[in-house]
Amino acid sequence: MAEKIKNIAYKFGISYMQEGKRFTSVCLFCASEAGNFYLTPEHKKYKNVYNCIKC
């Protein structure tokens, strides 16, 4: 079940790279460079979330 966010990213053609327990990509909203947009399948209380530290 924790793989849902990665499946959604795949269906929308979002390429990502693994960075520890989360994955990083180019932001879909502000187009900031890779390393600012995070996909988090599972980490403590958070599951299947995304976050951009620029926007």
Biopython code that builds the backbone (N, CA, C, O; Angstrom):
import numpy as np
from Bio.PDB.StructureBuilder import StructureBuilder

atoms = [
    (1, "MET", "N", (0.810, -1.194, 0.000)),
    (1, "MET", "CA", (0.000, 0.000, 0.000)),
    (1, "MET", "C", (0.857, 1.263, 0.000)),
    (1, "MET", "O", (0.433, 2.291, -0.528)),
    (2, "ALA", "N", (2.031, 1.206, 0.571)),
    (2, "ALA", "CA", (2.899, 2.381, 0.651)),
    (2, "ALA", "C", (3.456, 2.786, -0.708)),
    (2, "ALA", "O", (4.054, 3.855, -0.832)),
    (3, "GLU", "N", (3.278, 1.975, -1.702)),
    (3, "GLU", "CA", (3.806, 2.267, -3.027)),
    (3, "GLU", "C", (2.840, 3.093, -3.875)),
    (3, "GLU", "O", (3.156, 3.375, -5.030)),
    (4, "LYS", "N", (1.690, 3.489, -3.361)),
    (4, "LYS", "CA", (0.704, 4.202, -4.158)),
    (4, "LYS", "C", (1.237, 5.478, -4.789)),
    (4, "LYS", "O", (0.983, 5.716, -5.969)),
    (5, "ILE", "N", (1.961, 6.305, -4.054)),
    (5, "ILE", "CA", (2.443, 7.578, -4.579)),
    (5, "ILE", "C", (3.393, 7.348, -5.750)),
    (5, "ILE", "O", (3.406, 8.134, -6.697)),
    (6, "LYS", "N", (4.181, 6.288, -5.698)),
    (6, "LYS", "CA", (5.078, 5.972, -6.815)),
    (6, "LYS", "C", (4.295, 5.488, -8.026)),
    (6, "LYS", "O", (4.671, 5.795, -9.157)),
    (7, "ASN", "N", (3.226, 4.746, -7.821)),
    (7, "ASN", "CA", (2.391, 4.293, -8.931)),
    (7, "ASN", "C", (1.719, 5.471, -9.615)),
    (7, "ASN", "O", (1.645, 5.509, -10.843)),
    (8, "ILE", "N", (1.234, 6.422, -8.851)),
    (8, "ILE", "CA", (0.604, 7.614, -9.415)),
    (8, "ILE", "C", (1.626, 8.418, -10.205)),
    (8, "ILE", "O", (1.328, 8.885, -11.304)),
    (9, "ALA", "N", (2.828, 8.587, -9.659)),
    (9, "ALA", "CA", (3.886, 9.302, -10.366)),
    (9, "ALA", "C", (4.199, 8.614, -11.693)),
    (9, "ALA", "O", (4.361, 9.282, -12.715)),
    (10, "TYR", "N", (4.284, 7.314, -11.684)),
    (10, "TYR", "CA", (4.549, 6.558, -12.908)),
    (10, "TYR", "C", (3.453, 6.781, -13.947)),
    (10, "TYR", "O", (3.751, 6.994, -15.122)),
    (11, "LYS", "N", (2.192, 6.734, -13.530)),
    (11, "LYS", "CA", (1.069, 6.913, -14.460)),
    (11, "LYS", "C", (1.060, 8.300, -15.094)),
    (11, "LYS", "O", (0.600, 8.460, -16.224)),
    (12, "PHE", "N", (1.566, 9.305, -14.377)),
    (12, "PHE", "CA", (1.616, 10.663, -14.910)),
    (12, "PHE", "C", (2.941, 10.990, -15.578)),
    (12, "PHE", "O", (3.172, 12.132, -15.975)),
    (13, "GLY", "N", (3.803, 10.005, -15.704)),
    (13, "GLY", "CA", (5.075, 10.196, -16.405)),
    (13, "GLY", "C", (6.105, 10.983, -15.619)),
    (13, "GLY", "O", (7.003, 11.588, -16.204)),
    (14, "ILE", "N", (5.987, 10.984, -14.304)),
    (14, "ILE", "CA", (6.938, 11.696, -13.452)),
    (14, "ILE", "C", (8.127, 10.789, -13.177)),
    (14, "ILE", "O", (7.981, 9.709, -12.603)),
    (15, "SER", "N", (9.295, 11.235, -13.588)),
    (15, "SER", "CA", (10.497, 10.456, -13.289)),
    (15, "SER", "C", (11.060, 10.943, -11.961)),
    (15, "SER", "O", (11.001, 12.135, -11.659)),
    (16, "TYR", "N", (11.596, 10.042, -11.180)),
    (16, "TYR", "CA", (12.089, 10.367, -9.852)),
    (16, "TYR", "C", (13.320, 9.543, -9.536)),
    (16, "TYR", "O", (13.565, 8.502, -10.147)),
    (17, "MET", "N", (14.093, 10.024, -8.572)),
    (17, "MET", "CA", (15.287, 9.331, -8.117)),
    (17, "MET", "C", (15.156, 9.086, -6.619)),
    (17, "MET", "O", (14.598, 9.909, -5.893)),
    (18, "GLN", "N", (15.666, 7.964, -6.168)),
    (18, "GLN", "CA", (15.588, 7.646, -4.743)),
    (18, "GLN", "C", (16.600, 8.460, -3.964)),
    (18, "GLN", "O", (17.747, 8.624, -4.379)),
    (19, "GLU", "N", (16.154, 8.967, -2.825)),
    (19, "GLU", "CA", (17.010, 9.709, -1.906)),
    (19, "GLU", "C", (16.664, 9.244, -0.494)),
    (19, "GLU", "O", (15.806, 9.831, 0.165)),
    (20, "GLY", "N", (17.316, 8.219, -0.045)),
    (20, "GLY", "CA", (16.986, 7.632, 1.253)),
    (20, "GLY", "C", (15.650, 6.921, 1.193)),
    (20, "GLY", "O", (15.443, 6.063, 0.334)),
    (21, "LYS", "N", (14.726, 7.268, 2.107)),
    (21, "LYS", "CA", (13.409, 6.632, 2.129)),
    (21, "LYS", "C", (12.388, 7.380, 1.285)),
    (21, "LYS", "O", (11.238, 6.952, 1.185)),
    (22, "ARG", "N", (12.789, 8.483, 0.680)),
    (22, "ARG", "CA", (11.868, 9.229, -0.170)),
    (22, "ARG", "C", (12.474, 9.383, -1.553)),
    (22, "ARG", "O", (13.605, 8.966, -1.803)),
    (23, "PHE", "N", (11.708, 9.983, -2.443)),
    (23, "PHE", "CA", (12.115, 10.123, -3.831)),
    (23, "PHE", "C", (12.017, 11.586, -4.226)),
    (23, "PHE", "O", (11.153, 12.305, -3.724)),
    (24, "THR", "N", (12.883, 12.032, -5.112)),
    (24, "THR", "CA", (12.921, 13.419, -5.520)),
    (24, "THR", "C", (12.685, 13.544, -7.023)),
    (24, "THR", "O", (13.028, 12.650, -7.797)),
    (25, "SER", "N", (12.097, 14.662, -7.419)),
    (25, "SER", "CA", (11.752, 14.890, -8.814)),
    (25, "SER", "C", (11.668, 16.383, -9.074)),
    (25, "SER", "O", (11.786, 17.189, -8.151)),
    (26, "VAL", "N", (11.462, 16.752, -10.345)),
    (26, "VAL", "CA", (11.172, 18.141, -10.711)),
    (26, "VAL", "C", (9.726, 18.424, -10.311)),
    (26, "VAL", "O", (8.849, 17.591, -10.535)),
    (27, "CYS", "N", (9.473, 19.582, -9.728)),
    (27, "CYS", "CA", (8.127, 19.934, -9.263)),
    (27, "CYS", "C", (7.186, 20.152, -10.441)),
    (27, "CYS", "O", (7.538, 20.833, -11.405)),
    (28, "LEU", "N", (6.003, 19.581, -10.364)),
    (28, "LEU", "CA", (4.993, 19.725, -11.411)),
    (28, "LEU", "C", (4.350, 21.100, -11.410)),
    (28, "LEU", "O", (3.807, 21.528, -12.429)),
    (29, "PHE", "N", (4.402, 21.790, -10.296)),
    (29, "PHE", "CA", (3.696, 23.052, -10.142)),
    (29, "PHE", "C", (4.569, 24.268, -10.440)),
    (29, "PHE", "O", (4.147, 25.170, -11.164)),
    (30, "CYS", "N", (5.776, 24.299, -9.892)),
    (30, "CYS", "CA", (6.648, 25.464, -10.099)),
    (30, "CYS", "C", (7.853, 25.152, -10.988)),
    (30, "CYS", "O", (8.647, 26.044, -11.285)),
    (31, "ALA", "N", (7.994, 23.913, -11.410)),
    (31, "ALA", "CA", (9.080, 23.457, -12.292)),
    (31, "ALA", "C", (10.471, 23.676, -11.694)),
    (31, "ALA", "O", (11.445, 23.826, -12.432)),
    (32, "SER", "N", (10.567, 23.696, -10.378)),
    (32, "SER", "CA", (11.885, 23.822, -9.751)),
    (32, "SER", "C", (12.694, 22.559, -10.025)),
    (32, "SER", "O", (12.141, 21.509, -10.351)),
    (33, "GLU", "N", (13.969, 22.677, -9.890)),
    (33, "GLU", "CA", (14.865, 21.576, -10.218)),
    (33, "GLU", "C", (14.664, 20.371, -9.308)),
    (33, "GLU", "O", (14.089, 20.474, -8.225)),
    (34, "ALA", "N", (15.145, 19.244, -9.770)),
    (34, "ALA", "CA", (15.072, 18.018, -8.964)),
    (34, "ALA", "C", (15.798, 18.249, -7.648)),
    (34, "ALA", "O", (16.837, 18.908, -7.601)),
    (35, "GLY", "N", (15.247, 17.708, -6.607)),
    (35, "GLY", "CA", (15.816, 17.888, -5.281)),
    (35, "GLY", "C", (14.951, 18.783, -4.412)),
    (35, "GLY", "O", (15.192, 18.907, -3.212)),
    (36, "ASN", "N", (13.941, 19.408, -5.013)),
    (36, "ASN", "CA", (13.030, 20.264, -4.262)),
    (36, "ASN", "C", (11.640, 19.646, -4.099)),
    (36, "ASN", "O", (10.898, 20.021, -3.191)),
    (37, "PHE", "N", (11.290, 18.718, -4.960)),
    (37, "PHE", "CA", (9.984, 18.061, -4.930)),
    (37, "PHE", "C", (10.181, 16.642, -4.418)),
    (37, "PHE", "O", (10.939, 15.864, -4.998)),
    (38, "TYR", "N", (9.496, 16.311, -3.329)),
    (38, "TYR", "CA", (9.670, 15.005, -2.701)),
    (38, "TYR", "C", (8.402, 14.166, -2.755)),
    (38, "TYR", "O", (7.299, 14.669, -2.538)),
    (39, "LEU", "N", (8.571, 12.895, -3.045)),
    (39, "LEU", "CA", (7.508, 11.893, -2.944)),
    (39, "LEU", "C", (7.891, 11.006, -1.764)),
    (39, "LEU", "O", (9.003, 10.481, -1.717)),
    (40, "THR", "N", (6.986, 10.838, -0.824)),
    (40, "THR", "CA", (7.278, 10.047, 0.367)),
    (40, "THR", "C", (6.281, 8.899, 0.471)),
    (40, "THR", "O", (5.142, 9.112, 0.885)),
    (41, "PRO", "N", (6.696, 7.667, 0.098)),
    (41, "PRO", "CA", (5.796, 6.522, 0.204)),
    (41, "PRO", "C", (5.405, 6.223, 1.653)),
    (41, "PRO", "O", (4.237, 5.961, 1.937)),
    (42, "GLU", "N", (6.378, 6.262, 2.570)),
    (42, "GLU", "CA", (6.075, 5.973, 3.970)),
    (42, "GLU", "C", (7.229, 6.434, 4.846)),
    (42, "GLU", "O", (8.386, 6.085, 4.609)),
    (43, "HIS", "N", (6.898, 7.222, 5.856)),
    (43, "HIS", "CA", (7.898, 7.677, 6.818)),
    (43, "HIS", "C", (7.179, 8.036, 8.111)),
    (43, "HIS", "O", (6.471, 9.041, 8.176)),
    (44, "LYS", "N", (7.356, 7.231, 9.114)),
    (44, "LYS", "CA", (6.696, 7.395, 10.416)),
    (44, "LYS", "C", (5.194, 7.559, 10.230)),
    (44, "LYS", "O", (4.535, 6.616, 9.791)),
    (45, "LYS", "N", (4.627, 8.725, 10.548)),
    (45, "LYS", "CA", (3.173, 8.894, 10.450)),
    (45, "LYS", "C", (2.709, 9.334, 9.072)),
    (45, "LYS", "O", (1.503, 9.358, 8.824)),
    (46, "TYR", "N", (3.622, 9.685, 8.158)),
    (46, "TYR", "CA", (3.259, 10.149, 6.822)),
    (46, "TYR", "C", (3.313, 9.015, 5.818)),
    (46, "TYR", "O", (4.263, 8.233, 5.806)),
    (47, "LYS", "N", (2.291, 8.925, 4.971)),
    (47, "LYS", "CA", (2.258, 7.905, 3.930)),
    (47, "LYS", "C", (1.677, 8.502, 2.659)),
    (47, "LYS", "O", (0.661, 9.197, 2.697)),
    (48, "ASN", "N", (2.324, 8.230, 1.538)),
    (48, "ASN", "CA", (1.839, 8.634, 0.211)),
    (48, "ASN", "C", (1.595, 10.137, 0.120)),
    (48, "ASN", "O", (0.496, 10.577, -0.218)),
    (49, "VAL", "N", (2.640, 10.925, 0.426)),
    (49, "VAL", "CA", (2.531, 12.373, 0.353)),
    (49, "VAL", "C", (3.592, 12.936, -0.582)),
    (49, "VAL", "O", (4.595, 12.285, -0.874)),
    (50, "TYR", "N", (3.352, 14.162, -1.048)),
    (50, "TYR", "CA", (4.333, 14.874, -1.829)),
    (50, "TYR", "C", (4.507, 16.267, -1.251)),
    (50, "TYR", "O", (3.615, 16.783, -0.577)),
    (51, "ASN", "N", (5.658, 16.876, -1.514)),
    (51, "ASN", "CA", (5.943, 18.204, -0.986)),
    (51, "ASN", "C", (7.011, 18.864, -1.849)),
    (51, "ASN", "O", (7.989, 18.229, -2.242)),
    (52, "CYS", "N", (6.808, 20.152, -2.139)),
    (52, "CYS", "CA", (7.819, 20.938, -2.820)),
    (52, "CYS", "C", (8.295, 21.997, -1.837)),
    (52, "CYS", "O", (7.487, 22.743, -1.283)),
    (53, "ILE", "N", (9.606, 22.066, -1.618)),
    (53, "ILE", "CA", (10.111, 23.029, -0.663)),
    (53, "ILE", "C", (10.252, 24.426, -1.268)),
    (53, "ILE", "O", (10.554, 25.375, -0.544)),
    (54, "LYS", "N", (10.042, 24.574, -2.575)),
    (54, "LYS", "CA", (10.082, 25.881, -3.231)),
    (54, "LYS", "C", (8.720, 26.540, -3.303)),
    (54, "LYS", "O", (8.610, 27.751, -3.116)),
    (55, "CYS", "N", (7.680, 25.764, -3.569)),
    (55, "CYS", "CA", (6.344, 26.377, -3.682)),
    (55, "CYS", "C", (5.451, 25.886, -2.572)),
    (55, "CYS", "O", (4.289, 26.285, -2.493)),
]
sb = StructureBuilder()
sb.init_structure("model")
sb.init_model(0)
sb.init_chain("A")
sb.init_seg("    ")
for serial, (resi, resn, name, xyz) in enumerate(atoms, 1):
    if name == "N":
        sb.init_residue(resn, " ", resi, " ")
    sb.init_atom(name, np.array(xyz, "f"), 0.0, 1.0, " ", f" {name:<3s}", serial, name[0])
structure = sb.get_structure()
